[in-house]
Amino acid sequence: MSATTSSAIAVSELRVVIEAECSRCGPLSAHETAGLGNIDAALAHTGQTGHVVILNGTVDRGDEQ
C-alpha cells in the first residue's frame, strides 16, 4: 500500500480561497466565489495603479464548512 493511495483527495473536493488587499486602497474583490478571479483583479489593480497588492490564501476541503 502506497502513502499516495491512502492519503489522496480528489481534486474536485479541494477549494482555493484567495483574498487580495491593496496596501493603499484596501480589499479587492473580483466578485467571484470560485477560481482565481481575485488574482486577476490584483494583477489588473497593480498594473493600473502601481500599488502593492497582498495575496493571502488557503486550500481546504470544500465539503468541510
TORMIZA-143372 format. One record per atom (N, C-alpha, C, CB): residue number from 1; atom name; y, z, x. Coordinates in steps of 0.2 Angstrom, whole numbers, plus 2048, in hexadecimal, padded with zeros to 3 digits. Glycine has a CB too. Example, Ala and Ser with C-alpha at 12.3 -4.5 7.8 and 13.67 -1.06 7.14 Angstrom:
<pt k="1" a="N" v="7E4" w="827" u="842"/>
<pt k="1" a="CA" v="7EA" w="827" u="83E"/>
<pt k="1" a="C" v="7F0" w="827" u="842"/>
<pt k="1" a="CB" v="7EA" w="82D" u="839"/>
<pt k="2" a="N" v="7F5" w="823" u="840"/>
<pt k="2" a="CA" v="7FB" w="824" u="844"/>
<pt k="2" a="C" v="800" w="827" u="840"/>
<pt k="2" a="CB" v="7FD" w="81D" u="846"/>
// end
This chain:
<pt k="1" a="N" v="7FA" w="800" u="804"/>
<pt k="1" a="CA" v="800" w="800" u="800"/>
<pt k="1" a="C" v="806" w="800" u="804"/>
<pt k="1" a="CB" v="800" w="806" u="7FB"/>
<pt k="2" a="N" v="80A" w="7FB" u="803"/>
<pt k="2" a="CA" v="811" w="7FB" u="807"/>
<pt k="2" a="C" v="816" w="7FF" u="804"/>
<pt k="2" a="CB" v="813" w="7F4" u="808"/>
<pt k="3" a="N" v="81B" w="801" u="808"/>
<pt k="3" a="CA" v="821" w="805" u="806"/>
<pt k="3" a="C" v="825" w="801" u="801"/>
<pt k="3" a="CB" v="825" w="808" u="80B"/>
<pt k="4" a="N" v="825" w="7FA" u="803"/>
<pt k="4" a="CA" v="829" w="7F6" u="7FF"/>
<pt k="4" a="C" v="827" w="7F5" u="7F8"/>
<pt k="4" a="CB" v="829" w="7EF" u="802"/>
<pt k="5" a="N" v="820" w="7F5" u="7F7"/>
<pt k="5" a="CA" v="81E" w="7F4" u="7F0"/>
<pt k="5" a="C" v="81F" w="7FA" u="7EC"/>
<pt k="5" a="CB" v="816" w="7F3" u="7F0"/>
<pt k="6" a="N" v="81E" w="800" u="7EF"/>
<pt k="6" a="CA" v="81F" w="806" u="7EB"/>
<pt k="6" a="C" v="826" w="808" u="7E9"/>
<pt k="6" a="CB" v="81B" w="80C" u="7EE"/>
<pt k="7" a="N" v="82B" w="806" u="7ED"/>
<pt k="7" a="CA" v="832" w="808" u="7EC"/>
<pt k="7" a="C" v="836" w="802" u="7EA"/>
<pt k="7" a="CB" v="834" w="80B" u="7F3"/>
<pt k="8" a="N" v="833" w="7FD" u="7E8"/>
<pt k="8" a="CA" v="837" w="7F7" u="7E6"/>
<pt k="8" a="C" v="83A" w="7F8" u="7DF"/>
<pt k="8" a="CB" v="833" w="7F1" u="7E6"/>
<pt k="9" a="N" v="840" w="7F6" u="7DE"/>
<pt k="9" a="CA" v="844" w="7F6" u="7D8"/>
<pt k="9" a="C" v="846" w="7EF" u="7D6"/>
<pt k="9" a="CB" v="84A" w="7FB" u="7D8"/>
<pt k="10" a="N" v="844" w="7ED" u="7D0"/>
<pt k="10" a="CA" v="846" w="7E6" u="7CE"/>
<pt k="10" a="C" v="84E" w="7E5" u="7CF"/>
<pt k="10" a="CB" v="844" w="7E4" u="7C7"/>
<pt k="11" a="N" v="850" w="7E0" u="7D2"/>
<pt k="11" a="CA" v="857" w="7DE" u="7D2"/>
<pt k="11" a="C" v="85B" w="7DF" u="7CC"/>
<pt k="11" a="CB" v="859" w="7D8" u="7D6"/>
<pt k="12" a="N" v="858" w="7DD" u="7C6"/>
<pt k="12" a="CA" v="85B" w="7DC" u="7C0"/>
<pt k="12" a="C" v="85D" w="7E3" u="7BD"/>
<pt k="12" a="CB" v="857" w="7D9" u="7BB"/>
<pt k="13" a="N" v="85A" w="7E9" u="7C0"/>
<pt k="13" a="CA" v="85B" w="7EF" u="7BE"/>
<pt k="13" a="C" v="861" w="7F2" u="7C2"/>
<pt k="13" a="CB" v="855" w="7F4" u="7BF"/>
<pt k="14" a="N" v="864" w="7EF" u="7C7"/>
<pt k="14" a="CA" v="869" w="7F2" u="7CC"/>
<pt k="14" a="C" v="870" w="7F0" u="7C9"/>
<pt k="14" a="CB" v="868" w="7F0" u="7D3"/>
<pt k="15" a="N" v="875" w="7F4" u="7CA"/>
<pt k="15" a="CA" v="87B" w="7F3" u="7C8"/>
<pt k="15" a="C" v="880" w="7F4" u="7CD"/>
<pt k="15" a="CB" v="87D" w="7F7" u="7C1"/>
<pt k="16" a="N" v="885" w="7EF" u="7CF"/>
<pt k="16" a="CA" v="88A" w="7F0" u="7D4"/>
<pt k="16" a="C" v="890" w="7F2" u="7D1"/>
<pt k="16" a="CB" v="88A" w="7EA" u="7D9"/>
<pt k="17" a="N" v="893" w="7F7" u="7D3"/>
<pt k="17" a="CA" v="89A" w="7F9" u="7D0"/>
<pt k="17" a="C" v="89F" w="7F9" u="7D5"/>
<pt k="17" a="CB" v="899" w="800" u="7CC"/>
<pt k="18" a="N" v="8A4" w="7F5" u="7D5"/>
<pt k="18" a="CA" v="8A9" w="7F5" u="7DA"/>
<pt k="18" a="C" v="8B0" w="7F6" u="7D7"/>
<pt k="18" a="CB" v="8A9" w="7EE" u="7DE"/>
<pt k="19" a="N" v="8B4" w="7FB" u="7DA"/>
<pt k="19" a="CA" v="8BA" w="7FC" u="7D8"/>
<pt k="19" a="C" v="8BF" w="7FA" u="7DD"/>
<pt k="19" a="CB" v="8BB" w="804" u="7D6"/>
<pt k="20" a="N" v="8C5" w="7F7" u="7DB"/>
<pt k="20" a="CA" v="8CA" w="7F5" u="7E0"/>
<pt k="20" a="C" v="8D0" w="7F8" u="7DF"/>
<pt k="20" a="CB" v="8CA" w="7ED" u="7E0"/>
<pt k="21" a="N" v="8D3" w="7FB" u="7E4"/>
<pt k="21" a="CA" v="8DA" w="7FE" u="7E3"/>
<pt k="21" a="C" v="8DF" w="7FC" u="7E9"/>
<pt k="21" a="CB" v="8D9" w="806" u="7E3"/>
<pt k="22" a="N" v="8E4" w="7F9" u="7E6"/>
<pt k="22" a="CA" v="8EA" w="7F7" u="7EB"/>
<pt k="22" a="C" v="8ED" w="7FD" u="7EE"/>
<pt k="22" a="CB" v="8EF" w="7F2" u="7E8"/>
<pt k="23" a="N" v="8EF" w="7FE" u="7F4"/>
<pt k="23" a="CA" v="8F2" w="803" u="7F7"/>
<pt k="23" a="C" v="8F9" w="804" u="7F5"/>
<pt k="23" a="CB" v="8F2" w="803" u="7FF"/>
<pt k="24" a="N" v="8FC" w="7FF" u="7F2"/>
<pt k="24" a="CA" v="903" w="7FF" u="7EF"/>
<pt k="24" a="C" v="903" w="7FF" u="7E7"/>
<pt k="24" a="CB" v="907" w="7FA" u="7F2"/>
<pt k="25" a="N" v="8FF" w="7FB" u="7E4"/>
<pt k="25" a="CA" v="8FF" w="7F9" u="7DD"/>
<pt k="25" a="C" v="8FB" w="7FE" u="7D9"/>
<pt k="25" a="CB" v="8FE" w="7F2" u="7DC"/>
<pt k="26" a="N" v="8F6" w="801" u="7DC"/>
<pt k="26" a="CA" v="8F1" w="805" u="7D8"/>
<pt k="26" a="C" v="8EA" w="801" u="7D7"/>
<pt k="26" a="CB" v="8F4" w="807" u="7D2"/>
<pt k="27" a="N" v="8E7" w="803" u="7D2"/>
<pt k="27" a="CA" v="8E0" w="800" u="7D0"/>
<pt k="27" a="C" v="8E1" w="7F9" u="7CE"/>
<pt k="27" a="CB" v="8DD" w="804" u="7CB"/>
<pt k="28" a="N" v="8DC" w="7F4" u="7D0"/>
<pt k="28" a="CA" v="8DC" w="7EE" u="7CE"/>
<pt k="28" a="C" v="8D6" w="7ED" u="7C9"/>
<pt k="28" a="CB" v="8DC" w="7E9" u="7D4"/>
<pt k="29" a="N" v="8D6" w="7E8" u="7C5"/>
<pt k="29" a="CA" v="8D0" w="7E7" u="7C0"/>
<pt k="29" a="C" v="8D0" w="7E0" u="7BF"/>
<pt k="29" a="CB" v="8D0" w="7EC" u="7BA"/>
<pt k="30" a="N" v="8C9" w="7DD" u="7BF"/>
<pt k="30" a="CA" v="8C8" w="7D6" u="7BD"/>
<pt k="30" a="C" v="8C6" w="7D6" u="7B6"/>
<pt k="30" a="CB" v="8C3" w="7D3" u="7C1"/>
<pt k="31" a="N" v="8C6" w="7DC" u="7B2"/>
<pt k="31" a="CA" v="8C4" w="7DC" u="7AB"/>
<pt k="31" a="C" v="8BD" w="7DA" u="7AA"/>
<pt k="31" a="CB" v="8C9" w="7D9" u="7A7"/>
<pt k="32" a="N" v="8B9" w="7DB" u="7AF"/>
<pt k="32" a="CA" v="8B2" w="7D9" u="7AE"/>
<pt k="32" a="C" v="8AD" w="7DF" u="7B0"/>
<pt k="32" a="CB" v="8B0" w="7D3" u="7B4"/>
<pt k="33" a="N" v="8A8" w="7DF" u="7AC"/>
<pt k="33" a="CA" v="8A3" w="7E5" u="7AD"/>
<pt k="33" a="C" v="89E" w="7E3" u="7B1"/>
<pt k="33" a="CB" v="8A1" w="7E7" u="7A6"/>
<pt k="34" a="N" v="89C" w="7DD" u="7B3"/>
<pt k="34" a="CA" v="897" w="7DB" u="7B7"/>
<pt k="34" a="C" v="899" w="7D6" u="7BC"/>
<pt k="34" a="CB" v="891" w="7D8" u="7B3"/>
<pt k="35" a="N" v="896" w="7D5" u="7C2"/>
<pt k="35" a="CA" v="897" w="7D1" u="7C7"/>
<pt k="35" a="C" v="89C" w="7D3" u="7CC"/>
<pt k="35" a="CB" v="89A" w="7CA" u="7C3"/>
<pt k="36" a="N" v="89F" w="7CF" u="7CF"/>
<pt k="36" a="CA" v="8A4" w="7D1" u="7D5"/>
<pt k="36" a="C" v="8AB" w="7CF" u="7D4"/>
<pt k="36" a="CB" v="8A1" w="7CD" u="7DB"/>
<pt k="37" a="N" v="8AD" w="7CF" u="7CD"/>
<pt k="37" a="CA" v="8B4" w="7CD" u="7CB"/>
<pt k="37" a="C" v="8B9" w="7D2" u="7CF"/>
<pt k="37" a="CB" v="8B4" w="7CE" u="7C4"/>
<pt k="38" a="N" v="8B8" w="7D8" u="7D0"/>
<pt k="38" a="CA" v="8BD" w="7DC" u="7D3"/>
<pt k="38" a="C" v="8BE" w="7DA" u="7DA"/>
<pt k="38" a="CB" v="8BB" w="7E4" u="7D2"/>
<pt k="39" a="N" v="8B9" w="7D8" u="7DE"/>
<pt k="39" a="CA" v="8BA" w="7D5" u="7E4"/>
<pt k="39" a="C" v="8BE" w="7CF" u="7E4"/>
<pt k="39" a="CB" v="8B3" w="7D4" u="7E8"/>
<pt k="40" a="N" v="8BD" w="7CB" u="7E0"/>
<pt k="40" a="CA" v="8C1" w="7C5" u="7DF"/>
<pt k="40" a="C" v="8C8" w="7C7" u="7DE"/>
<pt k="40" a="CB" v="8BE" w="7C0" u="7DA"/>
<pt k="41" a="N" v="8C9" w="7CC" u="7D9"/>
<pt k="41" a="CA" v="8D0" w="7CE" u="7D8"/>
<pt k="41" a="C" v="8D3" w="7D1" u="7DE"/>
<pt k="41" a="CB" v="8D0" w="7D3" u="7D2"/>
<pt k="42" a="N" v="8CF" w="7D5" u="7E2"/>
<pt k="42" a="CA" v="8D2" w="7D8" u="7E8"/>
<pt k="42" a="C" v="8D4" w="7D2" u="7ED"/>
<pt k="42" a="CB" v="8CD" w="7DC" u="7EB"/>
<pt k="43" a="N" v="8D0" w="7CD" u="7EE"/>
<pt k="43" a="CA" v="8D2" w="7C8" u="7F2"/>
<pt k="43" a="C" v="8D8" w="7C4" u="7F0"/>
<pt k="43" a="CB" v="8CC" w="7C3" u="7F3"/>
<pt k="44" a="N" v="8D8" w="7C3" u="7EA"/>
<pt k="44" a="CA" v="8DE" w="7BF" u="7E7"/>
<pt k="44" a="C" v="8E4" w="7C3" u="7E8"/>
<pt k="44" a="CB" v="8DD" w="7BD" u="7E0"/>
<pt k="45" a="N" v="8E4" w="7CA" u="7E6"/>
<pt k="45" a="CA" v="8EA" w="7CE" u="7E7"/>
<pt k="45" a="C" v="8EC" w="7CE" u="7EE"/>
<pt k="45" a="CB" v="8E8" w="7D5" u="7E4"/>
<pt k="46" a="N" v="8E8" w="7CF" u="7F3"/>
<pt k="46" a="CA" v="8EA" w="7CF" u="7FA"/>
<pt k="46" a="C" v="8ED" w="7C9" u="7FC"/>
<pt k="46" a="CB" v="8E4" w="7D1" u="7FE"/>
<pt k="47" a="N" v="8EA" w="7C3" u="7FA"/>
<pt k="47" a="CA" v="8EC" w="7BD" u="7FB"/>
<pt k="47" a="C" v="8F3" w="7BB" u="7F9"/>
<pt k="47" a="CB" v="8E8" w="7B7" u="7F9"/>
<pt k="48" a="N" v="8F5" w="7BE" u="7F3"/>
<pt k="48" a="CA" v="8FB" w="7BD" u="7F0"/>
<pt k="48" a="C" v="901" w="7C2" u="7F2"/>
<pt k="48" a="CB" v="8FB" w="7BE" u="7E8"/>
<pt k="49" a="N" v="8FF" w="7C8" u="7F4"/>
<pt k="49" a="CA" v="904" w="7CD" u="7F5"/>
<pt k="49" a="C" v="903" w="7CF" u="7FD"/>
<pt k="49" a="CB" v="902" w="7D3" u="7F1"/>
<pt k="50" a="N" v="8FE" w="7CE" u="800"/>
<pt k="50" a="CA" v="8FD" w="7D1" u="807"/>
<pt k="50" a="C" v="8FB" w="7D8" u="807"/>
<pt k="50" a="CB" v="903" w="7D0" u="80B"/>
<pt k="51" a="N" v="8FA" w="7DB" u="801"/>
<pt k="51" a="CA" v="8F9" w="7E3" u="801"/>
<pt k="51" a="C" v="8F2" w="7E4" u="803"/>
<pt k="51" a="CB" v="8FA" w="7E5" u="7FA"/>
<pt k="52" a="N" v="8F0" w="7EA" u="805"/>
<pt k="52" a="CA" v="8EA" w="7EC" u="807"/>
<pt k="52" a="C" v="8E6" w="7EF" u="800"/>
<pt k="52" a="CB" v="8EA" w="7F2" u="80C"/>
<pt k="53" a="N" v="8E0" w="7EC" u="7FF"/>
<pt k="53" a="CA" v="8DC" w="7EE" u="7F9"/>
<pt k="53" a="C" v="8D6" w="7F2" u="7FC"/>
<pt k="53" a="CB" v="8DB" w="7E8" u="7F5"/>
<pt k="54" a="N" v="8D5" w="7F8" u="7F9"/>
<pt k="54" a="CA" v="8CF" w="7FC" u="7FB"/>
<pt k="54" a="C" v="8CA" w="7FB" u="7F6"/>
<pt k="54" a="CB" v="8D1" w="804" u="7FB"/>
<pt k="55" a="N" v="8C4" w="7F9" u="7F8"/>
<pt k="55" a="CA" v="8BE" w="7F8" u="7F4"/>
<pt k="55" a="C" v="8B9" w="7FE" u="7F5"/>
<pt k="55" a="CB" v="8BA" w="7F2" u="7F6"/>
<pt k="56" a="N" v="8B7" w="801" u="7EF"/>
<pt k="56" a="CA" v="8B3" w="806" u="7EF"/>
<pt k="56" a="C" v="8AD" w="805" u="7EA"/>
<pt k="56" a="CB" v="8B6" w="80D" u="7EC"/>
<pt k="57" a="N" v="8A7" w="805" u="7EC"/>
<pt k="57" a="CA" v="8A2" w="803" u="7E8"/>
<pt k="57" a="C" v="89B" w="807" u="7E9"/>
<pt k="57" a="CB" v="8A0" w="7FC" u="7E9"/>
<pt k="58" a="N" v="897" w="805" u="7E4"/>
<pt k="58" a="CA" v="890" w="809" u="7E4"/>
<pt k="58" a="C" v="88B" w="804" u="7E1"/>
<pt k="58" a="CB" v="890" w="80F" u="7E0"/>
<pt k="59" a="N" v="885" w="805" u="7E2"/>
<pt k="59" a="CA" v="87F" w="801" u="7DF"/>
<pt k="59" a="C" v="87B" w="807" u="7DC"/>
<pt k="59" a="CB" v="87B" w="7FD" u="7E4"/>
<pt k="60" a="N" v="87A" w="806" u="7D5"/>
<pt k="60" a="CA" v="875" w="80A" u="7D2"/>
<pt k="60" a="C" v="871" w="807" u="7CD"/>
<pt k="60" a="CB" v="879" w="810" u="7CE"/>
<pt k="61" a="N" v="86C" w="80B" u="7CA"/>
<pt k="61" a="CA" v="868" w="808" u="7C6"/>
<pt k="61" a="C" v="86B" w="808" u="7BF"/>
<pt k="61" a="CB" v="861" w="80C" u="7C5"/>
<pt k="62" a="N" v="86B" w="802" u="7BC"/>
<pt k="62" a="CA" v="86F" w="801" u="7B6"/>
<pt k="62" a="C" v="86C" w="804" u="7B0"/>
<pt k="62" a="CB" v="86F" w="7FA" u="7B4"/>
<pt k="63" a="N" v="865" w="806" u="7B0"/>
<pt k="63" a="CA" v="862" w="80A" u="7AB"/>
<pt k="63" a="C" v="863" w="811" u="7AB"/>
<pt k="63" a="CB" v="85B" w="809" u="7AB"/>
<pt k="64" a="N" v="867" w="814" u="7B0"/>
<pt k="64" a="CA" v="868" w="81B" u="7B0"/>
<pt k="64" a="C" v="86F" w="81C" u="7AF"/>
<pt k="64" a="CB" v="866" w="81E" u="7B7"/>
<pt k="65" a="N" v="871" w="81E" u="7A9"/>
<pt k="65" a="CA" v="878" w="81E" u="7A7"/>
<pt k="65" a="C" v="87A" w="826" u="7A6"/>
<pt k="65" a="CB" v="87A" w="81A" u="7A1"/>
// end
